[in-house]
Structures are given as structure tokens and as C-alpha cells.
Amino acid sequence: MLTTVVGSYPSHPQEPSSFSSKLSSLLGNYDPYQAAVESAVKDQVKSGVNLVSTGQVRGDMVEIFAREITGMAWEEGTSKIKGKILPLNYSIGANDIKIALKTANQISGEFNATEKVLINGEFNQAARGVKGIITGPTTLVLSSRMEGFYTVEKRDKAIIDLAHALNREAKYLEKAGAALIQFDEPFLSTGMADMKTAYQAIKIAQNGLKIPLAMHVCGDVGQIFGKLLKFPVDIIDCEFAGIRKNMEVLQNTDLGGKKIGFGCVDTKTERVESSEEIHALLKEGMEIIGANNILVDPDCGMRMLPHEVAYQKLKNMTEAVGWLS
């Protein structure tokens, strides 16, 4: 089974320390986040993860996009929508994808931007790549304060406009070498989202992409899992370690060709699960939906965990997967 991460990792920006980095800083072109991306990728590769992320080190999942997207703003720790949302003529995350690929290949030489994650609908067990992660349009809008152009009553229009903007970003990430694109939509499990609009938005956001697509929805998905399976993506990613009742949605369920991102490590606790514990949960999932339908990952992002805890959780996760092969 392939292993991946949901996205964020506890890696932080670094001040310039070497002569060259200090010179770059003086010239105004030093990027304090590049070292954070490199550190996050090194940890993931060394822990044995197949599809790594950039670590989402430039802010939280909303902030990263709210700071950049035309019509949005990040002010005093709050995402705001202040004008008409429009696609950007540059990428928010493509450069970090390139940094991540370069870093991963310096370590192992096995990460290939063109490597196919899915071949004829099945996971390619030899795949090594970088996952491009985009916070979904519904979650971004519902996380934001409306302060202009759109109203709360007409926020569906903002979601659709944002979907078009994120489609362009997704294409930038694909061109940069992402092996898979994941849309993060945690708000879909809260009951606050209009599922028809959310579906339409993801359909727009994924239009024209050629690489496999995943959608991450954390929380209790018991009431919406059937609807999630209809979304135009290849993989539905949910948490099964921290919310064990989500296992029930897999019972006697026709996945309709979808794969399941199987969260098997609880990212809401600093307790490090043993490899044996993770192995047992994975076996339970395999018995229900089969190993070929599982992409193994933590429940959610690991941003809030201590560094040593996050790394050990990933290490134990990949070790548990190794026992299944």
C-alpha cells in the first residue's frame, strides 16, 4: 500500500545562517521558508513516505490562500473576502513543489514528477512523488468573513468564483511536477456546507487536470459519506484513527471505483501509536475494503504536533505498512 501525508508538518522558517544565505538576505531574495520545506520533505522521505508534501509551512491551510488570492485578505489572523475573487497569473505553491521534488531526489533519487500514482485504476506501488495540496473552495469561503462584493446569502457565488481561481492554481501545481492534487474540504462534515454547491465547485476546480485527485474531509463523515463518493475525484480521504466510528461507513459500501485515503494515525494527540496498533487498524480496513483500495496516511495535518512526535508517528505508520507487504 502507498503511504502519504495529509499535508502540514511541523517545520518552521529559519533565519539565514550561512554566508550565502546572509548575502541573499541582504540582497532581499532570501526565502526563510525554503529551509522549512526542505526539512519537512527530508523527514517524510526518511520516515518512508511514498507521496510527500511540501509541509504547508507558509501558514495554515486558510492563511496560505487568503493572503494571495485576488479578492481575499488575511488581516489580524482572520480570512476576509473583500472584493471579487479572480484567478492569479502566478502560482501560490508551485515553487514549493519544485523545492520538495529537488530535495526528495537529493535524498533518494526515486521521486519522479511524471510518476503515475494510479495505473488502470490501481495504486502504483512504486510511485514516489510530491502531493499538491489546495484548500477547497467551500472551506475557504466558509472560513472567511464577508466584507465586500459578496454577501453571506450569496456566498455560493464566492465559492464558485474561488473554484475557478483554484483550478488555475491546481494546473500550476501539476505543471510544477505534482504527482497528485488533494483538495482539503473539512467543512463538508460540519453540516454548514451546501453539498450541491461543494460538488459543483470541486468539479470546476479539477477540470482539465490529468493527474489523480483526492479530497480530504476530516471529522465524522457518517451522514455524508455516500455524497462524498459522488464527487469527481479518485480518492476520498478521511480519519479513521481518531474517529473510529467512521469505519462504519466502509461496511457494505460500494466505493464506485473510488480509493480511500485511510487515516490511521491520530493527529489530535501527542501520544505516538505503536506500529502494532497502526497495523491492527490497517488490517481491519483491508478486511473491509481490500488493500488495493487504501492509500495510507495520518488522520489530518501534523502542523500542531511537536516535531519529534510527528516524525515518529510517520515512522511507525510506514513500518506498519511494511509488515503488510
C-alpha positions as CSV (number, residue, x, y, z in Angstrom):
1,M,0.0,0.0,0.0
2,L,1.2,3.5,-0.8
3,T,1.8,5.9,2.1
4,T,1.3,9.7,2.1
5,V,0.6,12.6,4.5
6,V,-2.5,14.8,4.6
7,G,-0.4,17.9,4.3
8,S,1.0,20.1,7.0
9,Y,4.2,19.2,9.0
10,P,5.8,21.0,12.0
11,S,8.7,22.6,10.2
12,H,9.4,26.3,10.7
13,P,11.1,29.2,8.8
14,Q,14.7,29.7,9.5
15,E,16.9,32.8,9.8
16,P,19.9,32.9,7.4
17,S,23.0,31.3,9.0
18,S,25.5,30.6,6.2
19,F,27.4,33.3,4.4
20,S,25.5,32.7,1.1
21,S,22.1,32.9,2.9
22,K,23.1,36.0,4.8
23,L,24.2,37.6,1.5
24,S,20.9,36.6,-0.1
25,S,19.1,38.2,2.8
26,L,21.0,41.4,2.4
27,L,20.0,41.4,-1.3
28,G,16.4,40.9,-0.4
29,N,15.9,37.5,-2.0
30,Y,16.4,35.1,0.9
31,D,13.4,32.8,1.5
32,P,13.2,31.7,5.2
33,Y,10.6,29.1,4.3
34,Q,12.7,27.2,1.7
35,A,14.7,25.5,4.5
36,A,11.4,24.7,6.2
37,V,10.1,22.9,3.1
38,E,13.4,21.1,2.7
39,S,13.3,19.9,6.4
40,A,9.7,18.7,6.1
41,V,10.4,16.8,3.0
42,K,13.6,15.2,4.4
43,D,11.7,14.0,7.5
44,Q,8.9,12.5,5.3
45,V,11.3,10.8,2.9
46,K,13.4,9.4,5.8
47,S,10.3,8.1,7.5
48,G,9.5,6.1,4.4
49,V,6.5,8.0,3.0
50,N,5.9,7.5,-0.7
51,L,3.9,10.7,-1.6
52,V,5.3,13.5,0.4
53,S,4.0,17.1,0.8
54,T,5.8,20.4,1.0
55,G,4.8,20.6,4.6
56,Q,2.5,23.6,4.1
57,V,5.0,25.7,6.0
58,R,3.9,29.2,4.9
59,G,0.9,29.4,7.1
60,D,-2.2,27.5,8.0
61,M,-4.5,26.0,5.3
62,V,-6.6,29.1,5.0
63,E,-4.0,31.8,5.5
64,I,-1.8,30.5,2.7
65,F,-4.5,31.1,0.1
66,A,-6.3,34.1,1.7
67,R,-3.0,36.1,1.6
68,E,-2.6,35.7,-2.1
69,I,-5.9,35.2,-3.9
70,T,-7.3,38.3,-5.5
71,G,-10.4,39.4,-3.6
72,M,-9.3,37.9,-0.4
73,A,-7.2,39.1,2.5
74,W,-5.6,37.9,5.7
75,E,-6.0,40.5,8.4
76,E,-5.4,40.2,12.2
77,G,-5.5,36.4,11.9
78,T,-8.8,36.3,10.0
79,S,-9.5,35.4,6.4
80,K,-11.7,38.0,4.7
81,I,-13.4,38.3,1.3
82,K,-13.3,42.0,0.3
83,G,-13.7,42.0,-3.4
84,K,-14.4,39.9,-6.5
85,I,-12.4,36.7,-6.4
86,L,-10.2,36.2,-9.6
87,P,-7.6,33.7,-10.7
88,L,-4.0,34.6,-10.2
89,N,-1.4,35.0,-13.0
90,Y,1.1,33.3,-10.8
91,S,1.2,30.2,-8.5
92,I,1.0,30.2,-4.8
93,G,2.6,26.8,-4.3
94,A,4.4,25.7,-7.5
95,N,7.8,26.8,-6.3
96,D,7.5,24.8,-3.1
97,I,6.5,21.7,-5.2
98,K,9.8,22.2,-7.1
99,I,11.8,22.6,-3.9
100,A,10.2,19.5,-2.5
101,L,10.9,17.4,-5.6
102,K,14.5,18.5,-5.7
103,T,15.0,17.8,-2.0
104,A,13.4,14.4,-2.2
105,N,15.5,13.4,-5.2
106,Q,18.7,14.5,-3.5
107,I,17.9,12.0,-0.7
108,S,16.7,9.0,-2.7
109,G,16.8,9.8,-6.4
110,E,13.5,8.0,-6.8
111,F,11.0,10.8,-6.9
112,N,9.7,11.4,-10.4
113,A,7.4,14.3,-11.3
114,T,5.8,12.2,-14.0
115,E,5.4,9.0,-12.0
116,K,1.8,7.8,-12.1
117,V,0.1,7.2,-8.8
118,L,-2.8,5.3,-10.4
119,I,-2.4,2.9,-13.3
120,N,-5.6,1.5,-14.7
121,G,-7.4,2.4,-11.5
122,E,-4.9,0.7,-9.2
123,F,-2.3,2.3,-7.0
124,N,1.2,2.0,-8.5
125,Q,3.2,0.6,-5.6
126,A,6.4,2.0,-6.9
127,A,5.2,5.6,-7.0
128,R,7.3,8.3,-5.4
129,G,6.2,11.9,-5.7
130,V,5.0,15.1,-4.2
131,K,1.4,15.8,-3.4
132,G,0.0,19.2,-4.3
133,I,-2.4,20.4,-1.6
134,I,-5.1,23.0,-2.1
135,T,-7.6,24.1,0.5
136,G,-11.0,23.6,-1.1
137,P,-13.3,26.5,-2.2
138,T,-16.1,25.7,0.2
139,T,-13.8,25.5,3.2
140,L,-12.0,28.8,2.2
141,V,-15.3,30.7,1.8
142,L,-16.9,29.3,5.0
143,S,-13.7,30.2,6.9
144,S,-13.8,33.8,5.7
145,R,-15.6,36.9,6.8
146,M,-17.6,38.6,4.0
147,E,-16.7,42.3,3.9
148,G,-17.5,43.3,0.3
149,F,-18.8,42.3,-3.1
150,Y,-20.4,39.0,-1.9
151,T,-23.0,38.7,0.8
152,V,-23.4,35.8,3.3
153,E,-26.7,35.0,1.4
154,K,-24.8,34.9,-1.9
155,R,-21.7,33.1,-0.7
156,D,-22.3,30.3,-3.2
157,K,-21.2,32.7,-5.9
158,A,-18.0,33.3,-4.0
159,I,-17.4,29.5,-3.7
160,I,-17.8,29.1,-7.5
161,D,-15.6,32.0,-8.3
162,L,-13.0,30.6,-5.9
163,A,-13.2,27.2,-7.6
164,H,-12.2,28.8,-10.9
165,A,-9.3,30.5,-9.2
166,L,-8.2,27.3,-7.5
167,N,-8.4,25.4,-10.8
168,R,-5.7,27.6,-12.2
169,E,-3.6,27.0,-9.1
170,A,-4.1,23.2,-9.4
171,K,-2.9,23.4,-13.0
172,Y,0.2,25.4,-11.9
173,L,1.0,22.6,-9.3
174,E,0.5,19.9,-11.9
175,K,2.9,21.7,-14.3
176,A,5.4,22.1,-11.5
177,G,5.5,18.3,-11.0
178,A,2.8,17.4,-8.5
179,A,2.1,13.6,-8.7
180,L,-1.4,14.1,-7.2
181,I,-3.6,17.0,-6.2
182,Q,-5.6,17.0,-3.0
183,F,-8.4,19.4,-2.2
184,D,-8.9,19.9,1.6
185,E,-12.6,20.3,2.4
186,P,-13.0,19.8,6.2
187,F,-16.1,22.0,6.3
188,L,-18.1,19.3,4.4
189,S,-18.5,17.3,7.6
190,T,-19.7,20.2,9.7
191,G,-23.3,20.5,8.3
192,M,-22.6,24.1,7.3
193,A,-21.8,23.4,3.7
194,D,-24.3,23.1,0.8
195,M,-23.2,19.8,-0.7
196,K,-24.6,20.6,-4.2
197,T,-22.5,23.8,-4.4
198,A,-19.5,22.0,-2.9
199,Y,-19.8,19.3,-5.6
200,Q,-20.1,21.9,-8.4
201,A,-17.1,23.7,-7.0
202,I,-14.8,20.7,-6.9
203,K,-16.0,19.8,-10.5
204,I,-14.8,23.2,-11.6
205,A,-11.6,23.1,-9.6
206,Q,-10.5,19.7,-11.0
207,N,-11.4,20.5,-14.6
208,G,-8.6,19.7,-17.1
209,L,-6.3,18.1,-14.6
210,K,-4.6,14.8,-15.8
211,I,-3.1,13.6,-12.5
212,P,-5.0,11.7,-9.8
213,L,-7.2,13.8,-7.5
214,A,-8.0,13.3,-3.8
215,M,-10.4,15.2,-1.5
216,H,-9.7,15.2,2.3
217,V,-12.7,15.5,4.6
218,C,-11.9,15.1,8.3
219,G,-14.5,14.8,11.1
220,D,-17.5,12.5,11.4
221,V,-18.5,11.6,7.8
222,G,-21.2,9.2,8.7
223,Q,-24.0,11.4,7.3
224,I,-22.3,12.5,4.1
225,F,-20.0,9.6,3.0
226,G,-22.4,8.5,0.3
227,K,-22.4,12.0,-1.2
228,L,-18.6,12.3,-0.9
229,L,-18.3,9.1,-3.1
230,K,-20.1,11.0,-5.9
231,F,-17.5,13.8,-6.0
232,P,-15.3,13.9,-9.2
233,V,-12.1,12.8,-7.5
234,D,-10.2,9.5,-7.4
235,I,-9.6,9.3,-3.6
236,I,-11.8,10.2,-0.6
237,D,-9.5,10.8,2.4
238,C,-11.0,10.5,5.9
239,E,-9.8,10.0,9.5
240,F,-10.3,6.5,11.0
241,A,-7.9,6.5,13.9
242,G,-9.3,9.5,15.9
243,I,-12.9,8.8,14.8
244,R,-13.3,5.1,14.8
245,K,-17.0,5.3,14.1
246,N,-16.0,6.3,10.5
247,M,-15.1,2.7,10.0
248,E,-18.9,2.0,9.9
249,V,-19.2,3.9,6.6
250,L,-17.0,1.5,4.8
251,Q,-19.1,-1.6,5.8
252,N,-21.2,-2.9,2.9
253,T,-20.4,0.2,0.8
254,D,-19.9,0.3,-2.9
255,L,-17.0,2.6,-3.4
256,G,-17.9,3.0,-7.0
257,G,-14.2,2.8,-8.1
258,K,-13.1,5.3,-5.5
259,K,-10.0,4.7,-3.4
260,I,-9.9,5.6,0.3
261,G,-7.3,7.7,2.0
262,F,-7.2,5.8,5.2
263,G,-6.2,8.0,8.2
264,C,-4.6,5.5,10.6
265,V,-2.7,7.9,13.0
266,D,-4.5,10.3,15.3
267,T,-3.1,13.8,14.7
268,K,-5.1,15.3,17.6
269,T,-3.0,13.6,20.3
270,E,0.7,13.6,21.0
271,R,0.6,10.0,22.0
272,V,2.6,8.0,19.5
273,E,0.7,5.0,18.4
274,S,2.8,1.8,18.2
275,S,3.4,0.2,14.8
276,E,1.4,-2.8,16.1
277,E,-1.6,-0.6,16.9
278,I,-1.5,1.0,13.4
279,H,-1.0,-2.4,11.8
280,A,-4.1,-3.7,13.5
281,L,-6.2,-0.8,12.3
282,L,-4.9,-1.1,8.7
283,K,-5.7,-4.9,8.8
284,E,-9.3,-4.0,9.8
285,G,-9.6,-1.6,6.9
286,M,-8.1,-4.1,4.5
287,E,-10.6,-6.8,5.6
288,I,-13.5,-4.4,4.8
289,I,-12.5,-2.7,1.5
290,G,-9.3,-4.5,0.4
291,A,-5.6,-3.4,0.4
292,N,-5.9,-2.2,-3.3
293,N,-8.4,0.4,-2.2
294,I,-6.3,2.0,0.6
295,L,-3.9,4.9,0.5
296,V,-2.4,5.1,4.0
297,D,-1.9,8.4,5.8
298,P,-2.4,10.2,9.1
299,D,-5.9,11.4,10.0
300,C,-5.1,15.1,9.3
301,G,-2.2,17.5,9.0
302,M,0.5,17.4,11.6
303,R,1.3,21.1,12.0
304,M,0.3,21.3,15.6
305,L,2.3,18.3,16.8
306,P,5.8,18.5,18.3
307,H,8.4,17.7,15.6
308,E,9.7,14.5,17.2
309,V,6.1,13.3,17.7
310,A,5.1,13.9,14.1
311,Y,8.2,12.2,12.8
312,Q,7.8,9.1,15.0
313,K,4.1,8.8,14.0
314,L,5.1,8.7,10.4
315,K,7.9,6.2,11.0
316,N,5.6,3.9,12.9
317,M,3.0,4.2,10.2
318,T,5.3,3.2,7.3
319,E,6.7,0.4,9.5
320,A,3.2,-1.0,10.0
321,V,2.6,-0.8,6.2
322,G,5.8,-2.7,5.6
323,W,4.5,-5.6,7.7
324,L,1.5,-5.9,5.4
325,S,3.6,-6.5,2.2
